[in-house]
């Protein structure tokens, strides 16, 4: 990838050098994300933030990331509030919205829809999730988090052990993350899910063909003594009915008792959020909230850094950030953590 002017549609576009370049730029964004400094490098630029499927963190973090680089954000949310509900094609929408924008972030419920949209766009398009297919920016921020968390224990992604838990069939975050992890060496995968929600065969094949170990099980206890436990929610919106989703809700709950009994003392807990905290689900118990190895909020914070990096790279300003710095008179230490 050259990045400048490129669409970011799939993790398959990335190799390890690309990934490390993104992470290098993401680390340089820390002073801006923590409000120690400001940069106006994208002053006058406009992000078209198009979210045709419900989202909180991804939508807001894309907008915040662009604002922190000095740009402005224009949004549309929900299919019913767009011209798509009137029968307009993705190509026509892309052709028009890209004339108003300098870069577009998009989420859509149909697999392949963002790539279809990109065909009509005159500006770079970043995939914010297309149905059950992919979520490349989430995978990159997850990988960035894994690298940072493991470094605290003197470990690296090469040779690590990750347990992926929950809805591995419809969870696009684990699909994209697995493809990125396949680029590394000697990663052990433990895939914990009901057989009806198992990881798709093509993802497993990609992992195994890259030379990694894969263990598949339906049992949580005894299988989470990994370096990383990556929990996912039941993707209710992908099921034919809520009743069918309820058959699997709450099957794999992780709480402090299970963590203490089965996990290593430094096992990192991750989740792409939102975690389902309803009593019948409770994927990650609230009694884990004070566990220092619960990385889910650091994970969300890292999303700002990675998305800032992707905007800077696709618009070609990653090397001139400091030229447009200015002070932050309202700086508060609340952002420094």
Order of alpha helices (4+ residues) and beta strands (2+ residues): alpha-alpha-beta-beta-alpha-beta-alpha-beta-alpha-beta-alpha-beta-alpha-beta-alpha-beta-beta-alpha-alpha-beta-alpha-beta
